[in-house]
Amino acid sequence: MNSSAPNNSLNFVLIHGAWHGGWVWRSVMDELSARGHRVVAPTMTGLGERHHLVASATSLDVNIADIVNVIEAEELRDVVLVGHSYGGLVASGVADRIAHALRTVVFLDSLLVESGQCAFDVLPASVVEERKESVRASGQPLGMPVNGLKGTGIPDDHPRAAWVHRRLTPHPLATYATPLRLDHPLGNGLPCTYVHCANPSYETLAPVREHVRSHYPDWGWESIDTGHDAMVLAPGLLANLLERLAAAT
């Protein structure tokens, strides 16, 4: 932790999910910053305000490097690393590469794979085909098109629904089709917690949750009473949870 940080402050690095950008963490950043913590929420290559770089997102490794480079450039240590949805794959790679800079890893309703697997290997076959077909139909082979608010858990009448919808951008296809390569076991020996956003539950991730339960009994497990995009739906509740998990490690 930076020596200039206030007493009891923490360093949070928040990794967004597919189709999103660092912008989605705005309310959680405000919550945690108001409590004296340092919070960084980078937008990964090819997404959000960096969507013009979609051709540069040639593999999952590019997005992993995005986060590693931010942590190193900011000279952050004792980092609470949070990976949401697709961001769980990125967090896995970051933990593998720079565990020395991390305090704990929180997988927030996240997609997870084992080394050598890609995202498409663990998602339900119907979901994989739907996403690949959307790419073919779009005529834009580099990105999976935005599919509205489907899967976010955000109802159309939510006060921030329109804000989220207009900020979403196509997601680089290559990041779902290239494998995660790890030199260490998943989590790299760090304290890890999987958080299930349970209301409503995102059933696309049901196989991932079952895998975590059966293969990683030493990880923490939490359920939070909100939908998949918890940082939009319940930022205060999520900030409380992240602060508690960080303090426990």
Phi, psi and omega in degrees: 000142180300137182294338181275355182289148178298158177303139178068008177278157183233159175255116178253132170241119188252123183253122183283171180261188182298145179070353183260189174207179179303336180305330187293341182272005191309311184290324178291321176301316179299317180299310184289322179296322179295339179266006175095008181269156172267131186228129177235131180227081184291153168263130184278158182306129176093001185229166176052226180289357177250022183293339178292350180259021184303326180292341179276345179275072188277350179194169175301327182301330180296315180289326175298316179297325176307311185284318176304315183293323177296314180299318181288319181294324179275356180054045180276143175223163179057042188280135168270107184263124183240121178245119181260131174053238177307328180300343175295325176296317180295315178301322178300316179292322178296315179299325180293325188268322185225051179304330182298338182267357189251149176263314182199161178236129177246119177263102186270103181043049194257158172279134179225144175224164172271163179304133181095349178259155171248172182302319182294342180286338187245349177281153177304142184304323181295323179291317179300313181295320178300317182288321178292322179294324179296326177293313180300317183290333184284336184075007179242093191290350186271339187225145173280122184297155174294136179243054180060216181263012181303130178089346182281337186080003181270117178291153183300333182266009177292143182303335182251010182300313182295321178300312179297313185301317184283346179268344181294144179226156177307146182259134181303118184299323185300332182288339177269340187259350179257146185282154170279128179247117182242142174265349181227167175302152180306128184093341174051037175078002179280156171297123183235145176226134173259130180247120178266118173278106199258358185219091359276154178283138179273100190289342174303331182265007181304316178298325178294315180298320178296321180295317179297314180301319186273333187252345183228063182294343180276348178286153170287158179221129179226149170241141180234138189276069178197174181275186190304312178275067185299329183292341175265317187283325185211064185298323179293315178300317180292318179300320177300315182295313182297319179296318180295316180296321179294318183292336184278354183252000000 
